[in-house]
Amino acid sequence: MTSCVEIKKDRPEDSKCGSCGAIVEARWREPVLGMSGRWIAPAEICSDCFDKQKIEADRLSSIEQRRSEIAGAFPCCGFTPRMKSRTFEAFHKTHQNKSFFSIADNYDAATQDGLSFYGPCGTGKTMLASAIANKWASELDVLFISCPQFLSDIRSSFSSGAFHDKLKIAQKASLLVLDDIGAEKPTDWVREQLYLLVDYRCEHFMPIVATSNCNIKQLGEQLGDRIASRFAQMCQFVQFSGKDARVLMRAEKQKGAV
């Protein structure tokens, strides 16, 4: 029979957790089923850090699964080469747009409510919404899509029976960036699909970053008060102003070519 002295003599030294530095002790395994008892060397990390790493691994696995689902459900989603080039580094900051830039650059999609950029065409709404999507795409599953394209994809899925699956994927994306809302023809069907999408995300505290030419009043007139009310509840509205940058850039190119 092994004495207590012998057991203590064979005990491995404790170590420090490779993650947090806490002391990790060796463990004694009692004799069982004819096998002798023995010491088990300390693990590389403590149990608390092990649990945290498992939770994080599960979270990342879920994100990868949702990314795959988004890519399959919305093959025409907005991560085009041009969209990927719309980053905060590439944004041309001016005195006129620096406040818009600051709001977008400091936006935390993991903890904050949504954003709704509205104003005239060419004032940087889509550029900054794209920059937000690109910034967070490495950490979250992000669906970036224009509202007309989203509705077209939903409509085309009726025949295949994938309608509810696509809507569910859009509802559950960690971050939804919905470009050009209010540009679609406002039928009862359109209003109902957008209500199902926005209401779900509102009730589950899931952010939407939206762009539109419509202010909150015009959005209500276009899509109904139910949708406008939920946007007001879940989004900070940011009004953009200025001249159409696309028109100005084209004019500069044409001027340079002369």
N, C-alpha and C positions, 0 to 999 in steps of 0.2 A: 504494500500500500504506500502511495506517495505521500510524504510528510508535507506539512505546511511550509517548512523551511525549504525543502526542495522545490516546491511550487513557486515560492517567492524568488528563489535563486534563478529559475529559468525564465522569469517574467521579462518580456522585451521592454525596452525603454519607451516611455510615452513620447509622442511627437507633437508638432504643431500643425494645425490645419493649414493647408496650402492656400486657402482662400482668405480666411479671416484672422488666422494666427492663434485661434483658441487651442487649448491643450486637448489632444486626442489620446485617450488612454487605451492601453492594450486590454483585450478581453479574455477572460478565462472560459473555455468551453468545458462544461461538465462531462464526465464519462457517460456514454450512452450506447446501448446495443453492443456491449462488449468492447467498444473503442475507448481507449484511454483519454482522460482529460488532457487538454493542451491549451497553451496560450495562443491567441490570435493577435498578430501584429497590428498596431494602430492603423486605421484607414488614412488615406492621404488627405481627406477632408472630414470635418465634423458632421454630425447628423443634421444640424440645422442648415449648413451650406449644401449638403446633399439634397435635402428637401427643396431648397430654393432652386437649385440647378435642375431638378426634375420638373418643377413647376414651369421654369423658363423653357426647358426643352419641349414640354407639352404645348406651351404657348406658341413657340416657333413652328412646331409641327402643324398646329391648327392654322397658322397664318399661311404656311406653304400649301396646305390643302385648299384654303379659300382662294389663294392666288391661282391655283390650277383650275378651280371651278369658275372663277371670273374669266380666265382666258378661254375656257371652253364655251361658256355661255354667251360671252360678248366678244367674238373675234374681231369686231370692228371698233373695239373700245379705243379711247383716244391716245394711247401711248405710241404715237406715230413718231417718225424721225424728227419732224418739226416740233412736235410737242415736247419730246425729250430734250430739245435744245433750249427750251424755255426755262431757264434756271434763274435763281436770284443773282448769280454772278453775271449773267448775260443781260440782265434788265438795265435799261438806260435810265438812271435816276436823274431827275430834274427837281428844281424847287417846287414845281407844281405837283409832282407825283410822289415826293419823298414820304409824305404821311401815309399814303396807300402802301408803299413799299414796306415801311416799318411795321404796319399792322400785319401784313402777310408774312414777313420774315420772322416775326416774333410769335407767330401763331403756333400753338402746341396742340396738335390733333389728338394727342393721347389724353389730354386733361381738360381742354376747353370746349365751350359750345361752338356751334358752327359759325360760318361767315357767309354773308350775302353781298357780293359786289354788284352794284348797279350803276348805270349811267350810259352815256352815248357810246356808239361803236368806236373802236380804235383807241380807247383811253387806258388800256392795260389790264382790263379785268381778266380776260382769258390768260394773258401772259402770267399774271401773278397767281391765279388759281392753278395753272400748270406748274409753276415753280413750287407751290405748296405740295402738289401731288408728287413731283419728282423728289422733293426733299424727304418725304415720309415713305416713299415706296420701298426704301431699304429696310424700314422698321415695321411697317404695317402692310396688310393687304389693302390695296387701293383700287377702287374702280373710278376711272376718269372717263366720262362719256358725255357727249352732247345730249341734251334732252330730246331733240327730235330723233337722234339715232337710237337712244334707249327705247323710245316708244315704238320705233320701227322694228327693232329687234324683238320686243315683246309681242307686237302684233303678228310678226311672221312666225312666231313659235306656236301659234294656236293649232295649226295643222299637225304638228309633230307631237303635241301634247306636253311640250316643255315650258308652257307659259308660266305655271306656278313655280317651277324650279328656278327660272330666270328671275322672276320677281323676288323670290326668297333670297337668292344670291346677292341681288342689289340691296335688299333690306339689311343683310347681315355683314356686308363689307365693313371692315374697320373704319375706313374713310371713304366717303362717296363725294366725288367732285362732279357736280352736275352743271355742265356748261350751257349757256343760252336758254335757260328756262323762261318760258313765256313766248318763245318763237314758234311753238307748235300751234296748229289750228285747235282752238279750244272746244272740242266736242265733249259730250257727257262721258264718253269712254276714256278720253284723255284725262279728264278731271278725276275720274274714279281711280285710274292706275296711279296717277301721281299722288293722290290722297293716300292710297294704300302704302305707297313707298315712304312718303314723308311722315305719316302718322306712326308707322312702325318705328322709324328711327327716332322720332321725337319721344315716344314712350319708353324707348330703351336707352336714352341718352347717347345716341350714336350720331356723330357729327356729319353735317353736310356743308360743303363749301360750294356755293352756287354763284353763277354769274347771270346777269339779266340786263336787258335794257329798261326793265320795268321797276318802278319803286314799289313799296309795299301796297299802296292804294291801287296802282295799276295792275299789280299781280293779283289782287283780289278780284278786280274786274275781269281779268283774263281767265283765271283758273278757279275762282270761287273763294269765299271768305274762309272756308274750313282750311284750305291749304295755306292761304296768306297768314292766318292766325297762328298756325303751327310754325311757319317760318319766323314769325315775329317772336315766338316763344323760344326757339332754339338757335337763332342766328343773330349775330351782331351785323347790322346793316351798315355798309360803307359806301358812301356816294362818291363815284368817280366823275371827274370833269376834265375838260380840255378838248383840244382838236384831235381829229382822227389821225393817229400816228401812221397808219397804213397808207393813207392818202398822201401824207407829207413825205414819207419815205419813197413812195413811187415818184412823186414830183421831183425829189432830189436826184433819184436815179436817172430820170429822163433829162433833167437839167445837165447832169454830168456827162450824158451821152451825146449832147449837142456839141 
